[in-house]
Each structure stands twice: as structure tokens, then as C-alpha cells.
Amino acid sequence: MIRISKLYFYVFIFIVCACFLFGGFIQFFLGVPNTVFSYLITALFLSFYSLYVVVKQKVFFDKVVLLHLLFFLLIIISGIANKSGIIKTLIYLIFILLPLGCYLFFKVNKKENYISRITISKIYLGIACIQLPVMLSQYFGYDILIQFNRSSQLVADFDFMFGTFFLKADHALGFFLLFNIFNLIENNSKNEITRFPIAIYIYLGLTIFISESNISKLVLVIFILYMIYRAFPRKIKVIGVISVLIVTPIVFSQITKIPAVKDEIHFIEAEYNVKKSYQNYERGIAKRPQVLITYASKIPLKIIGDGPYSYFNILTGRFTKTEHFSQIIWVYADLGIIGIFIFIFLLYAIVTSLELSGYISIFIFAIVIVYSLMTTIFSDLAIMITLISLLQKRETYT
């Protein structure tokens, strides 16, 4: 009879291969949709945890699980109040079951240490290191490879550098690469993961800058600047901050005189104001910032939202307003301001459960919020697995 520790290892390897190595290949060449992967992996997460509960007679209940349950309750309440229907409400539960299943699955390993943190880190780092050559082959081989597209998605050349991840998963790929860098900073003090951290930092940084995820590039630049700032003595930091505060208005006034910068400022002022944002929202072409501006200024406050899949009708495959979306936009539209509060508290609880160093923990939380403004992280397998498992440390019972 197979031991539960060995079964855990097999399930873990299958999940890693499916989400980080072969998912995009299977989607692209065989046409298997991402939704199938999401439900399959979620079922694996929950099935293994159920087996663990039966065998070990241990049940995990902490603030992360509690907030998931509150989120679940809100979905049911909003669905009933808005008469969303059973089907849409049940399908919407993927936003609870996927992150909860992922959390519980890796919580098992955190308690039992079936797979060491170092082993997981090495596996993930190996996957991160192969992304650059794969992305380059996709970039230069687009005209040939696109002929074999069997997915239902139209994949443009600028969407084609997804590495070994899912199709168009540039944000997830960037998130994964960033977290490998953070993991080395946090957990490689004894060179257990790699003996060449500086070389890896440069290599993964280059991979991020070549990728299509602009938000990942921005996050990396901010992090590099912060690390440079931390390297200076305290007195120099204080002098530097004061100098920046004094110089910034002067520099800004001069920069805004440059024609190209002036045109960009005029564009931002013209596009991202209340009137234009609302017009584009009504026309169904509003971008994410315009949707946020419209919700904050024109749309009455939503308490429990308009119900599961009110922003996007999963049954018809159509958006009710604009096609630009994110986890935060979706949560607010469907579950209201209460949903936003629960969502933010839940993200904070997940990040704090990782028990990271203070500045890393704050930075990670900020990053997750930013990505939540760009994509639906609670239904993104790669992002959730990376967030919950890569930086997670071992925990023992007392």
C-alpha cells in the first residue's frame, strides 16, 4: 500500500508539471482549455486533503480557512439576493475552492514536511531557468508554431512568449520569476538552493525584462531600487530621502516641459478623468483604471454586489460592460464592498501565514494587490501555487 508521503510527492510532481511545464503545450497543441486544468487541479488539492484528514485525523482551521468560509458565505448570500441562479453561483465557487484547496494542500506539507522547502525551491528554480530559452524559441518561431494552434484562443505574437506556462499567462510567468528571486533572498543564506545567487538574480531579471509582463518589470525595478536603498547606512538614507523630496518638484517641473512627456500627461488627463472613464464604461471599452474611476465616482456603492458572474456572464461568455477586468474589479462588481474587504483580509492572511521577513512580507502583499488589479489571481493556478508554496516555511505542531 502506497504511503501518504509518497502519494503527496507524486501529486505534487503532477501538479507542478501540469501548471508550470506542460499546461501551455497541452492547451496550444491539443486544445485542452485552462478551465479543465483549474477544476482538475482543484479536485486534486481537495481530494488529497480529504485523504489526509481521514488518515491523520487532523483538520486545519485558521484565519485563512475562516476567511475563505466567509467569502463562500458572501457568494451564496449575493447569489440568492441577486437571483443569480444555481449554475452561475456554483461555477463562481472556483474563486474559493482553488485558493483554499491550494492552501490546504501545501499546509499539509508545511506540517508534515513530506517535501523539503529546499527541494521545492530547487525544482521551481530549475523551471524558472528554462523559461528564457523557451520564450526566445517562441519569439523567433512564432510564424511556424502558430500554425499548430489547436486552442480556441487567438494568440498574437506579443502574447506568444508564455514560456512553459499557460497561454497568455505573462503575468503568472512574471510573478513566478519574481518569487524565485525573493525566495533566494529569503531562504538561500547558506547557498542550499544555489551556490551562484548573483548570477541567478541577473539571469532571472533578464528573463523578466524579456517577458511580456510590464507590471513584473516595474515591480522588479522598484525592488532593485529598494534593495539599493537598504544597502546604504542610515545617515545616508535620511540625507538621500530629504534630497529626493527637495529635488523631485524641481525635476518634475523640468521634465514636464519636454514635448513627449507633456503629450503623455495630456493623454492621461484626457483619458483618465471621470467623464471620459464613464463614457468608455458605457461604451464597453473602458480600461481597468477607467472602470475603477467609474465605480468610485458614478456607480452607487455596491454592498454585496450584483451577484456571481454579473460582470462577466459565464454561461454566455459575454461581458455586461467592458472586457477589461481583474480580480478586484470582479469581486467588487459581483460581491460588493464587503467582498473587497474580505478579499483584502484574505490576501493579507495568506501572505502573513508565510512567516517572511518584515520588509519582504510587506513587499509581497503589495505585489499581490497590484497583480489583483491586473488579473484574476484566485482562478490562476500558477499564481496561487507560487504564492502559497514557494516561500512557505516548515511549521511543526507544539
C-alpha positions as CSV (number, residue, x, y, z in Angstrom):
1,M,0.0,0.0,0.0
2,I,1.4,3.4,-1.0
3,R,2.4,5.7,1.9
4,I,0.7,9.1,2.1
5,S,4.1,10.8,2.0
6,K,4.9,9.2,-1.3
7,L,1.5,9.9,-2.7
8,Y,1.9,13.5,-1.8
9,F,5.1,13.6,-3.7
10,Y,3.5,12.1,-6.8
11,V,0.6,14.5,-6.7
12,F,2.9,17.5,-6.2
13,I,5.0,16.5,-9.2
14,F,1.9,16.0,-11.4
15,I,0.6,19.5,-10.3
16,V,3.9,21.2,-11.0
17,C,4.2,19.5,-14.4
18,A,0.6,20.4,-15.3
19,C,0.8,24.0,-14.3
20,F,4.4,25.0,-14.9
21,L,5.7,22.7,-17.6
22,F,3.2,21.2,-19.9
23,G,0.0,23.2,-19.4
24,G,0.7,25.7,-22.2
25,F,1.9,22.9,-24.5
26,I,-1.3,20.9,-24.0
27,Q,-3.5,24.0,-24.4
28,F,-1.8,25.1,-27.6
29,F,-1.2,21.8,-29.4
30,L,-4.2,19.8,-28.1
31,G,-6.8,22.5,-27.4
32,V,-7.5,21.5,-23.8
33,P,-8.9,24.6,-22.1
34,N,-7.5,26.2,-19.0
35,T,-10.8,25.7,-17.2
36,V,-10.2,21.9,-17.3
37,F,-6.8,22.3,-15.7
38,S,-8.3,24.6,-13.0
39,Y,-11.0,22.1,-11.9
40,L,-8.8,19.1,-12.2
41,I,-6.0,20.5,-10.0
42,T,-8.6,21.9,-7.6
43,A,-10.1,18.5,-7.3
44,L,-6.7,17.0,-6.7
45,F,-5.9,19.6,-3.9
46,L,-9.2,18.9,-2.1
47,S,-9.1,15.1,-2.6
48,F,-5.6,14.8,-1.1
49,Y,-6.5,17.0,1.8
50,S,-9.6,14.9,2.5
51,L,-7.5,11.7,2.4
52,Y,-5.0,13.4,4.8
53,V,-7.9,14.2,7.2
54,V,-9.1,10.6,7.2
55,V,-5.6,9.1,7.6
56,K,-4.1,11.6,10.0
57,Q,-7.3,12.7,11.7
58,K,-6.1,16.3,11.6
59,V,-8.2,19.3,10.4
60,F,-6.7,22.7,9.7
61,F,-8.7,25.7,10.8
62,D,-7.1,29.1,11.0
63,K,-7.7,32.6,9.9
64,V,-7.1,31.8,6.2
65,V,-9.6,29.0,6.3
66,L,-12.1,31.2,8.2
67,L,-11.9,34.0,5.7
68,H,-12.4,31.5,2.8
69,L,-15.6,30.4,4.6
70,L,-16.7,34.0,5.0
71,F,-16.0,34.5,1.3
72,F,-18.0,31.4,0.5
73,L,-20.9,32.6,2.6
74,L,-20.9,36.0,0.9
75,I,-21.0,34.4,-2.6
76,I,-24.1,32.3,-1.5
77,I,-25.8,35.4,0.0
78,S,-25.1,37.6,-3.0
79,G,-26.2,34.8,-5.4
80,I,-29.5,34.4,-3.5
81,A,-30.2,38.1,-3.1
82,N,-29.5,38.9,-6.8
83,K,-31.2,35.7,-8.1
84,S,-28.0,34.8,-10.0
85,G,-29.0,31.2,-10.4
86,I,-27.5,27.9,-9.0
87,I,-25.3,27.2,-12.0
88,K,-23.5,30.6,-12.0
89,T,-23.2,30.5,-8.3
90,L,-21.7,27.0,-8.2
91,I,-19.2,27.8,-11.0
92,Y,-18.2,31.0,-9.2
93,L,-17.1,28.9,-6.2
94,I,-13.8,28.2,-8.2
95,F,-12.7,31.5,-6.7
96,I,-12.9,29.9,-3.3
97,L,-12.2,26.3,-3.9
98,L,-9.0,26.8,-5.9
99,P,-7.1,29.1,-3.4
100,L,-8.5,27.2,-0.4
101,G,-7.6,23.8,-1.9
102,C,-4.1,25.1,-2.8
103,Y,-3.6,26.5,0.7
104,L,-4.7,23.3,2.4
105,F,-2.6,21.1,0.1
106,F,0.6,23.0,0.9
107,K,-0.4,23.4,4.5
108,V,-0.2,19.6,4.8
109,N,3.4,19.7,3.6
110,K,4.2,22.6,5.9
111,K,3.1,20.5,8.8
112,E,4.4,17.1,7.7
113,N,7.5,18.1,5.6
114,Y,6.9,15.4,3.0
115,I,8.9,17.5,0.6
116,S,11.6,19.8,2.0
117,R,11.5,23.5,1.3
118,I,14.9,23.3,-0.3
119,T,13.7,20.6,-2.7
120,I,10.7,22.6,-3.8
121,S,12.9,25.7,-4.2
122,K,15.3,23.8,-6.4
123,I,12.5,22.4,-8.6
124,Y,10.9,25.8,-9.1
125,L,14.3,27.4,-9.7
126,G,15.0,24.8,-12.4
127,I,11.7,25.6,-14.1
128,A,12.4,29.3,-13.8
129,C,15.8,28.9,-15.5
130,I,14.4,27.2,-18.6
131,Q,11.9,29.9,-19.4
132,L,14.3,32.2,-21.2
133,P,15.3,29.7,-24.0
134,V,11.7,28.6,-24.4
135,M,10.5,32.2,-24.7
136,L,13.2,33.0,-27.2
137,S,12.2,30.0,-29.3
138,Q,8.6,31.1,-29.1
139,Y,9.5,34.6,-30.2
140,F,11.6,33.7,-33.2
141,G,9.5,30.6,-34.1
142,Y,6.1,32.3,-33.9
143,D,5.3,32.2,-37.7
144,I,5.9,28.4,-37.7
145,L,4.5,27.4,-34.3
146,I,1.2,29.4,-34.7
147,Q,0.2,27.1,-37.5
148,F,-0.2,24.3,-34.8
149,N,-2.5,26.3,-32.6
150,R,-5.4,24.0,-31.6
151,S,-6.7,26.1,-28.8
152,S,-9.8,28.3,-29.0
153,Q,-7.8,31.4,-28.3
154,L,-6.4,33.8,-30.9
155,V,-2.7,34.2,-29.9
156,A,-0.9,37.3,-31.2
157,D,2.8,37.4,-31.5
158,F,3.1,39.7,-28.4
159,D,1.1,37.1,-26.4
160,F,3.2,34.2,-27.5
161,M,6.1,34.3,-25.1
162,F,4.3,32.4,-22.3
163,G,7.3,30.1,-21.7
164,T,6.1,26.7,-20.4
165,F,3.2,28.3,-18.6
166,F,-0.5,28.5,-19.8
167,L,-1.4,30.5,-22.9
168,K,-1.3,34.3,-22.4
169,A,0.0,33.8,-18.8
170,D,2.6,36.5,-19.0
171,H,1.6,37.9,-15.5
172,A,1.7,34.4,-14.0
173,L,5.1,33.8,-15.5
174,G,6.5,37.2,-14.3
175,F,5.0,36.5,-10.9
176,F,6.7,33.1,-10.7
177,L,10.1,34.5,-11.8
178,L,9.9,37.4,-9.2
179,F,9.1,34.9,-6.4
180,N,12.1,32.8,-7.3
181,I,14.2,35.9,-6.8
182,F,12.5,36.7,-3.5
183,N,12.9,33.1,-2.4
184,L,16.7,33.2,-2.9
185,I,16.9,36.4,-0.9
186,E,14.8,34.9,1.9
187,N,16.0,31.3,2.0
188,N,19.4,30.9,0.4
189,S,21.6,32.4,3.1
190,K,23.6,29.1,3.3
191,N,23.6,28.6,-0.5
192,E,21.4,25.5,-0.1
193,I,19.3,26.3,-3.2
194,T,22.1,27.6,-5.4
195,R,25.8,28.5,-5.0
196,F,25.5,31.2,-7.6
197,P,22.7,33.5,-6.4
198,I,24.1,36.7,-8.1
199,A,24.3,35.0,-11.5
200,I,20.7,33.7,-11.0
201,Y,19.4,37.2,-10.0
202,I,20.9,38.6,-13.2
203,Y,19.6,35.7,-15.3
204,L,16.0,35.8,-13.9
205,G,16.0,39.6,-14.1
206,L,16.9,39.4,-17.8
207,T,14.1,36.8,-18.3
208,I,11.6,39.2,-16.7
209,F,12.7,42.1,-18.8
210,I,12.4,40.0,-22.0
211,S,8.9,38.7,-20.9
212,E,5.6,40.5,-21.9
213,S,4.6,41.3,-18.3
214,N,5.2,45.0,-17.9
215,I,3.9,45.0,-14.4
216,S,6.5,42.4,-13.5
217,K,9.2,44.6,-14.9
218,L,8.0,47.6,-12.9
219,V,7.9,45.5,-9.7
220,L,11.4,44.3,-10.3
221,V,12.8,47.8,-10.9
222,I,11.1,49.1,-7.7
223,F,12.5,46.2,-5.8
224,I,16.0,46.7,-7.1
225,L,15.9,50.4,-6.2
226,Y,14.6,49.5,-2.7
227,M,17.5,47.0,-2.2
228,I,20.0,49.6,-3.3
229,Y,18.4,52.0,-0.8
230,R,18.6,49.4,2.0
231,A,22.3,48.9,1.3
232,F,23.2,52.4,2.4
233,P,23.9,53.4,6.0
234,R,21.1,55.0,7.9
235,K,22.5,58.6,7.8
236,I,23.0,58.5,4.1
237,K,19.4,57.1,3.7
238,V,18.0,60.1,5.6
239,I,20.0,62.5,3.6
240,G,19.0,60.8,0.4
241,V,15.3,60.9,1.3
242,I,15.5,64.6,2.1
243,S,17.4,65.3,-1.1
244,V,14.8,63.4,-3.2
245,L,11.9,65.3,-1.6
246,I,13.7,68.6,-2.3
247,V,14.8,67.7,-5.9
248,T,11.6,65.9,-7.1
249,P,9.4,69.0,-7.6
250,I,12.3,70.8,-9.5
251,V,13.0,67.8,-11.7
252,F,9.3,67.2,-12.3
253,S,8.7,70.8,-13.4
254,Q,11.6,70.5,-15.9
255,I,10.6,67.1,-17.2
256,T,7.0,68.2,-17.9
257,K,8.4,70.8,-20.3
258,I,9.6,68.0,-22.6
259,P,7.2,67.7,-25.5
260,A,6.9,63.9,-25.4
261,V,6.3,64.0,-21.6
262,K,3.8,66.9,-22.0
263,D,1.9,64.9,-24.6
264,E,1.7,61.9,-22.3
265,I,0.4,64.0,-19.4
266,H,-2.3,65.5,-21.7
267,F,-3.2,62.0,-22.8
268,I,-3.6,60.7,-19.2
269,E,-5.6,63.8,-18.2
270,A,-7.9,63.3,-21.2
271,E,-8.4,59.6,-20.8
272,Y,-8.4,59.0,-17.1
273,N,-11.0,61.6,-15.8
274,V,-14.5,60.9,-14.6
275,K,-16.3,62.0,-17.7
276,K,-14.2,60.0,-20.2
277,S,-14.0,57.0,-18.0
278,Y,-17.7,56.8,-17.6
279,Q,-18.3,57.3,-21.4
280,N,-15.9,54.4,-22.1
281,Y,-17.5,52.3,-19.4
282,E,-20.9,52.8,-21.1
283,R,-19.5,52.0,-24.5
284,G,-17.9,48.8,-23.2
285,I,-14.3,49.8,-23.9
286,A,-13.2,51.2,-20.5
287,K,-9.7,50.1,-19.4
288,R,-9.1,48.9,-15.9
289,P,-8.3,52.3,-14.4
290,Q,-11.3,53.8,-16.1
291,V,-13.5,51.1,-14.6
292,L,-12.2,51.8,-11.2
293,I,-12.7,55.6,-11.7
294,T,-16.3,54.9,-12.8
295,Y,-17.1,52.7,-9.8
296,A,-15.6,55.3,-7.4
297,S,-17.4,58.3,-8.9
298,K,-20.5,57.4,-10.9
299,I,-21.8,54.0,-9.8
300,P,-23.7,53.8,-6.5
301,L,-21.8,51.9,-3.8
302,K,-22.3,48.1,-4.1
303,I,-22.7,46.5,-0.7
304,I,-22.9,42.8,-1.7
305,G,-22.6,43.3,-5.4
306,D,-24.8,42.3,-8.3
307,G,-24.3,38.6,-7.8
308,P,-21.8,35.9,-9.1
309,Y,-20.8,36.5,-12.7
310,S,-22.7,39.7,-13.0
311,Y,-19.6,41.4,-14.6
312,F,-19.0,38.5,-16.9
313,N,-21.8,36.1,-17.8
314,I,-20.0,32.7,-17.7
315,L,-23.0,31.0,-19.4
316,T,-23.0,33.2,-22.5
317,G,-19.3,34.1,-22.4
318,R,-20.1,37.8,-22.7
319,F,-19.1,40.8,-20.5
320,T,-22.0,43.0,-19.4
321,K,-20.0,46.2,-19.8
322,T,-16.3,46.2,-20.6
323,E,-13.9,43.3,-21.4
324,H,-11.1,44.7,-19.2
325,F,-11.3,43.0,-15.8
326,S,-9.3,42.0,-12.8
327,Q,-9.8,40.1,-9.5
328,I,-10.6,43.3,-7.6
329,I,-12.9,44.7,-10.3
330,W,-14.7,41.4,-10.5
331,V,-15.0,41.0,-6.7
332,Y,-16.4,44.5,-6.3
333,A,-18.9,44.1,-9.2
334,D,-20.1,40.7,-8.1
335,L,-19.8,40.8,-4.3
336,G,-19.6,44.5,-3.4
337,I,-17.6,46.4,-0.9
338,I,-18.0,43.6,1.6
339,G,-16.4,41.2,-0.8
340,I,-13.4,43.7,-1.3
341,F,-12.8,43.8,2.4
342,I,-12.9,40.0,2.8
343,F,-10.7,39.6,-0.3
344,I,-8.0,42.0,1.0
345,F,-8.0,40.5,4.5
346,L,-7.8,37.0,3.0
347,L,-4.7,38.0,0.9
348,Y,-3.1,39.6,3.9
349,A,-3.8,36.4,5.9
350,I,-2.2,34.2,3.2
351,V,0.9,36.4,3.0
352,T,1.4,36.6,6.8
353,S,1.0,32.8,7.0
354,L,4.2,32.5,5.0
355,E,6.1,34.0,8.0
356,L,8.5,36.0,6.0
357,S,10.9,38.8,7.0
358,G,9.2,42.1,7.6
359,Y,10.1,44.0,4.5
360,I,9.7,41.0,2.2
361,S,6.2,40.3,3.7
362,I,5.1,43.9,3.1
363,F,6.5,43.9,-0.4
364,I,4.8,40.6,-1.2
365,F,1.4,41.8,0.0
366,A,1.8,45.0,-2.1
367,I,2.7,42.9,-5.2
368,V,-0.2,40.6,-4.8
369,I,-2.6,43.6,-4.6
370,V,-1.1,45.0,-7.8
371,Y,-1.5,41.7,-9.6
372,S,-5.1,41.6,-8.3
373,L,-5.7,44.8,-10.2
374,M,-4.3,43.2,-13.4
375,T,-5.7,39.6,-13.4
376,T,-7.9,37.2,-11.6
377,I,-5.4,35.6,-9.3
378,F,-7.9,33.4,-7.4
379,S,-8.5,31.4,-10.6
380,D,-4.9,31.5,-11.7
381,L,-3.3,28.2,-10.7
382,A,0.3,29.3,-11.4
383,I,0.0,32.5,-9.3
384,M,-1.8,30.8,-6.4
385,I,0.6,27.8,-6.3
386,T,3.6,30.2,-6.5
387,L,2.3,32.5,-3.8
388,I,1.4,29.7,-1.3
389,S,4.2,27.2,-1.8
390,L,7.4,28.8,-3.0
391,L,8.2,31.0,0.1
392,Q,6.4,28.8,2.6
393,K,8.4,27.5,5.6
394,R,8.1,24.4,7.6
395,E,5.8,24.5,10.6
396,T,5.6,22.0,13.4
397,Y,3.0,21.2,16.0
398,T,3.5,22.1,19.5
